[in-house]
Amino acid sequence: MNSSRCRAIRLTVAAIAASLFLSALCFAMFALSLMGAFDRGREPAAAEPAVGLVICAEDGEALISVCDF
């Protein structure tokens, strides 16, 4: 084989290896997030104040206000 063909094969193998590594890393991060491994030390979401958005239309004008529920 000539050197350009060997280089192309090595580059293709390296790209496939990098792609598989990144896919495995993404899957591992997804699995850890499902198990709740990243939520340690945080306060529960119920302790945060709830904020909602209310949109009203009056006389053709749109009024937007943010309220606590």
RAHU-V646379 format. One line per field, one symbol per residue. psi: psi as a letter, one per 40 degrees, with the letter a starting at -180 (. if undefined). A space follows every 10 residues. Layout:
# RAHU-V646379
psi: ???
This chain:
# RAHU-V646379
psi: iidddddddd dddddddddd dddddddddd ddddefdeeh eiiiddeiih hihhhihhfe ihhhihih.
